[in-house]
Amino acid sequence: MKKLKFTRDEGTAFYKELTEKIEQYFSEKGVPKSGNRTMVFKILLYFSLDILFYVLMINSTTLLGFYTFYLLMGLSVLLTAFNVSHDAAHGVAVKSKFWNKVLFSISFNLQGNNAYVWGKNHNESHHLYTNVEGSDIDVLNNPLLRMTENQPLKWYHRFQYIYAPVLSLFYSINWFFIRETLMLFKYSSRTIEIKIPPQEVFKLIVYKLIYLAYMLLFPILFLPFGVFHVLVVFVLNHFMVSIIFTSVLGVSHLSDYVHHPYPDQNGKLQISWPKLQMITSVDYNAESVFLNWTLGGFNAHALHHLLPNISHVHYLDILPIFVETAKKHNIPYMNMPYKEALNSYYRFLYKMGTQPQIQPLTYESKTS
């Protein structure tokens, strides 16, 4: 990963005032920035649903019940990741550092993915150098999808806005079976090489075997529906997870409103870190109680990127402070209806597939 330097600009003063106001807010309220009773309830709720649906699935007596409970379990596990794993990865699900690590490890590793690798690269790469190719781990280098101007423009890219939804179905399967397997051989489709400590290699393999055991082997051994139906619902579950995951997160950083800055030859970005987060992140329906509850605050992505040390259960309360401070310092804040964010995502795919370079659109915020 290329380590970069930032430049002071209006975002510097914005961030200074924002953090001061947020500190004042929590001080006056007398509450911690980590999760509160609502978060504890969500942790208990989602883990309970994970267990409940698995028990119902593994005890299914009808094929319809088996498919239903299997997919409900998959949905519940994904919501656990949104609401628990992510906050725990940032150390804010609960007050205890130890229990955050436990929650993150359990909720992430048992999905068959490596918690250490994702957590480290998410915090030290994606959050630090958002949308910067060669420094942000989440910037893809996929020949089938042109996402950056550095990638050569091929003839088939003009159709990527059409076939991208089909490819997105395989996001979860690719993550589980291919992406992390390639990492074991120090190869990645990302623009950054991944290094995994030996102990984490061991955990990665063990947890994938555990995942395959309870998601495939146990249903095959203990249920009468046969290998075919177990494999079908396993794939359907990954398709469902992929659709939801990419629909939630894809629009946050892939948009014809956001920027993909490049550093100069000295490894310096001509922008401050706070402003980088604001021009590379799209929020959608950030004020929605329903989305905050179900998506764990992922819809308030700019807010999260600037204040990752605060649990999502506080986002609705501090959002007005965030918006007001950004407006005061003339910092662009993109908060739009989800439909508009989705349309922008597909416009981005179309433009990147037909134009060598694109100029980000200017978003006129409708948030007061």
QUIGI-V223340 format. One line per field, one symbol per residue. ss: DSSP state (h for helix, s for strand, l for the rest). A space follows every 10 residues. Layout:
# QUIGI-V223340
ss->???
This chain:
# QUIGI-V223340
ss->llllsllllh hhhhhhhhhh hhhhhhhhhl llllllhhhh hhhhhhhhhh hhhhhhhhll llhhhhhhhh hhhhhhhhhh hhhhhhhhhl llllllhhhh hhhhhhhhhl llllhhhhhh hhhhhhllll llllllllls lsllslllll llllhhhhhh hhhhhhhhll hhhhhhhhhh hhhhllllls lllllllhhh hhhhhhhhhh hhhhhhhhhh hhlllhhhhh hhhhhhhhhh hhhhhhhhhh hhhlllllll lllllllsll llhhhhhhhl llssllllhh hhhhhlllll hhhhhhllll lhhhhhhhhh hhhhhhhhll llllsslhhh hhhhhhhhhh hhhhllllll llllllll
